[in-house]
């Protein structure tokens, strides 16, 4: 193994490495610089190669422009943009290596590829870091962006940097604010009170991640309280049905992710109606949305029941409107099964009548459902409750002869249930009192944050006019500079009095800006659209550009975002579609969710304390703590500083090589699975790189050999040519499938390793004189290039420099500028058939040739193999316990019953 493949830890290796560094200063070994090919892929060659091709590939990246007039099809591959925390971690490296690989693949297939990058730059971590370090959040953030961008380019990532976006830049959040204003004007943004985590010592709102497992504040240590504050919401519930139905239009999403979103949204067969509360003076001032699964029976609603956990029962203002006797009863409701008449009424939005409101700890409520609409003529429990409490009700459904129809339901009387359902909901929507199909379990999206480092909410609060959106021409509302941030108190923006105090856009009176900022998920809910037209100064994006480049063809990111980000992004895109701003309702056509990169952690068994790997030693197979011999618990966990199990990508790339890190993180395991970072297994891809180098070295050496007398007999030559054609065709077919259908680069790497090993076995005369061999070696380089662009760029330069060629590749271009290899016409006929390996009890017995399409039909494949001569010979009349089919190998394994 070459020297740089060894860990640089032992004294012997360090001494040799120092000598090598001294020698390296005196020589240059790279073919691209000297025109002389070096046989050994040494540490010096690898480092020179990386330094040379890093700049060349970035230059190539800058030339990647898109033009709608170009006839080539577009392909939009997008990886979820990172939060600029300061340094990349291996999770970043994994997702961006995957996206970079697929971007290269589709460029090689003649497509105009959009592969952009940006920064999800607002958020609490930057604000906290700024407070701790006494820095400005923007200084901290932009410094991190600069460093992380350098890391990405050092890892040979080719992004469309000309479309880079940063969410904390006013040029970006101007349009986030514009989208909010559109939502507000459409009636989808509103304020209401909601419970927040409150630190009673620092007098500030806490995010969930700032509350420890004991319910205490991370900073003050105080026990966190629940406090009601007025917050901004977006009406996601109005899009519940649309979001649920849209999942059917996403066949290329993982079933698990779609199931999670469907469960989160819930059954959308019903809808909500907006009732309003009245006290004894008939004063109306509180909205009360109530969900029912039977909107067609709304005229039969007789009462409302609230669960003990309902937010109204926690509001002091509401409780003060209740009688003292009722307040006393409410104190007992969570410990005793009670029905309580609250002594207030709700105004029915369609009948214009008042119905009583109760609270009950006796009645069952669904999970996350805190209210119930009583319709006694339909539900036996509601009828029982109404009769128990003397509530009158009307029958609104006639179940007489024939199909059930409505009665006592105003203009809907006489309609069938199905007819009435649609008509009643439309009527409610027309009156703006609900009627949107939704689930009782889904909530609207709370977007208010009492933070500084976020997008300011573009609302001006006026005593005369109420909440007024900032006019489009006055956007962006730029985040003001603050001298200090303490992390204490309410919204920090309230301290910027010159910024807060403004004139009302409607009446020109004194007014104040909204001091809450937006949830960072709002920033990331539309960034994929900005990439389509990032330089646009007149709109968030041009419709023509968005309609051309959307939807995202391949979206890659962590499976932990299955609910929040992906649902919010779909919601905003559905809204923009309804506004006529985008043609595609669903933003992401295909979703690839990659798993975590896991590191080995060590925890002291007796205390639970995590220790560093340097403090661990092994006694036999058991890890113990050095010096103390304390037993340790070893576990694969998500990489984290606190667990001391992180791996620095820079150090790893420096030690093993950039292409090695890329190949290693792609190999061995499907992208959607969690990946244990076991560096001891990296030798596999390192050996493959050496073999690739050795293979091309041999090709170049033999092509440069002038005299030749080792000719292979013609019969053998033809056999080699046939074998090479089959090898090339099979490799192209299988590797292409991994990039287009299965999305498993790990399998592609395995197939390319196998091809490399097979090519090494051909005789010199074939290597030197066979067109098929040259073609196959070139195909190998091209198919490896998306995953390892640096070494394959140098290998291609070496092949291109051979004294003669038998194929017609573009020798004056880089490997990444070639065309993806295609099947030869004669090979396409052969590709219609494949050889299936047949095993019995895990022992290989031979192969059966079958038509390729049979691999998609397990039943027919099993039957055909059993009926074949080989099947009859090795299985015959034996009793079969199980048949295992691995169509991608392809392989069929017959597990037979043991003979009695």
Secondary structure as UniProt FT lines:
FT   HELIX           3..5
FT   TURN            8..9
FT   HELIX           11..24
FT   TURN            25..26
FT   HELIX           31..34
FT   HELIX           43..62
FT   TURN            68..69
FT   STRAND          74..79
FT   HELIX           90..108
FT   TURN            109..110
FT   STRAND          112..114
FT   STRAND          118..119
FT   HELIX           124..133
FT   HELIX           137..154
FT   TURN            155..156
FT   HELIX           161..163
FT   STRAND          165..166
FT   TURN            167..168
FT   HELIX           170..185
FT   TURN            186..187
FT   STRAND          189..199
FT   TURN            200..203
FT   STRAND          204..206
FT   HELIX           208..210
FT   TURN            213..214
FT   STRAND          216..217
FT   TURN            218..220
FT   STRAND          225..234
FT   HELIX           236..239
FT   HELIX           240..246
FT   HELIX           247..249
FT   HELIX           255..265
FT   STRAND          270..278
FT   TURN            280..281
FT   STRAND          284..292
FT   HELIX           295..300
FT   STRAND          303..307
FT   TURN            308..309
FT   HELIX           311..314
FT   HELIX           316..319
FT   TURN            320..321
FT   HELIX           324..332
FT   TURN            333..335
FT   STRAND          339..347
FT   TURN            349..351
FT   STRAND          354..360
FT   TURN            367..368
FT   STRAND          371..374
FT   TURN            376..378
FT   HELIX           380..388
FT   TURN            389..390
FT   STRAND          397..398
FT   STRAND          405..406
FT   HELIX           410..412
FT   TURN            413..414
FT   HELIX           417..431
FT   STRAND          434..438
FT   TURN            440..441
FT   STRAND          445..446
FT   STRAND          448..449
FT   STRAND          459..462
FT   TURN            463..465
FT   STRAND          466..469
FT   HELIX           472..474
FT   HELIX           492..495
FT   HELIX           497..500
FT   STRAND          501..503
FT   TURN            505..507
FT   STRAND          510..513
FT   STRAND          517..518
FT   HELIX           520..523
FT   TURN            524..525
FT   HELIX           527..530
FT   HELIX           531..533
FT   TURN            534..535
FT   HELIX           543..549
FT   STRAND          554..558
FT   HELIX           559..561
FT   TURN            562..563
FT   HELIX           564..578
FT   TURN            579..580
FT   STRAND          590..594
FT   STRAND          597..604
FT   TURN            605..607
FT   STRAND          610..611
FT   HELIX           613..615
FT   STRAND          616..619
FT   TURN            620..621
FT   STRAND          622..625
FT   TURN            626..628
FT   STRAND          631..638
FT   TURN            641..644
FT   HELIX           649..656
FT   HELIX           658..666
FT   TURN            671..672
FT   STRAND          675..676
FT   HELIX           679..681
FT   HELIX           683..703
FT   HELIX           714..737
FT   HELIX           738..742
FT   HELIX           745..759
FT   TURN            760..761
FT   HELIX           764..769
FT   HELIX           771..785
FT   TURN            786..787
FT   HELIX           789..800
FT   TURN            811..812
FT   HELIX           815..817
FT   HELIX           825..830
FT   TURN            831..832
FT   STRAND          833..840
FT   TURN            841..842
FT   STRAND          843..851
FT   HELIX           852..856
FT   HELIX           858..867
FT   HELIX           869..874
FT   TURN            875..877
FT   STRAND          880..886
FT   TURN            887..890
FT   STRAND          891..896
//
